[in-house]
């Protein structure tokens, strides 16, 4: 992970270290597994922003990632954790087209 100190002053957006996927009402961790405990227990490097890429369904996800991609190999994230991120204004919600 690179040092992002001063990025906002230099016109760059700070790095978002974790990405989750939202598909049909469920959430899965896509990137940032090394930060999962910090997120769940609220310690270590937490608070940090988390990107949430919204897919309307599995068909849209497969169109974006390709047919071989499956969420069954990813950690499932409790919706209450996502609600906490949203409430704390740490959730950056995007569509796959914007990402």
N, C-alpha and C positions, 0 to 999 in steps of 0.2 A: 504494500500500500504506500502510495506516495504522500508526501507532506503537502497538505492543501492550504496551509496557513498563507493568507494574503491573496488567495485566488480571486475572491470577490473584488478586491481593490485593483487587481490586474485585469479585470474584465472577463475572467473565466469563471464558470460555474464550479462550485466545489464538488469533488467526487462524492458520489452516493455509493457507500460500500456494500449495500445489500439490496437484492432484488427479489421480490415475491411475485408470483403469478396468481391472478384472480380469474378463476374459470367456473362459471355456473354456480356462483355462491361459495365456492371453496377457495382456499389459499394454500399455495405451496412455495417453499423456499427454492429459488433458482440459483442465486449467487449470494455468497457471504456466510457460508456454513460455519466458518471460524468465529463469527460474531454471534451465533445463535444463542449461546448461553448468556452473553451480555444482554441481548435483547430480552430474553425470557425472564431473567432475574433482575434486570435493571441495574447492572453494575458494570465494572470494567470500563470499556470505552463508550458505553451508553450514557447519554442520549446521542443518537445519530439518525440521519435521514434514511428512510427506506423507500425505494422505488417500488411501486405496485403497477404492474402491467395488466390491464383488464382485457380479457377475451370474453366474448359473449357466449362462446361454447367451445367444445373440443374441435369442431370442424374449423373454426377460425384459428385456434391454436395450431392445428396440424397444417393449415395453409401457411402460417407464419414460420413454424419450425421445420416442417417436413413430416412425412408420414411416420418416420422411425422414432419420433420423440414421444415420450410418455411421462406423465407426472407420477406414475407409480413408484419411480425410483427416488422421488424427492421427499423431503420432510414436509409433512402437512402442518400448517400454522393455524392455531386456534383463532377463530374470528374475534374473540375478545382481545387478543394481542393486537390485531389489526385495528380494532376500535380504539384501543389505547393510543396507538400511533397516530390515528386520525385526530383524536381528541387533543393530543399534545402537539399537533401541527407538525409531525415528523414524517407523515406519509405523503410521498410525491406520486400522485396517481396519474398515469398516462395510458394512452391507447397504444397498441403495437405499432401503429403507423408513425406516431410521434417519437418512439423510442429508437 
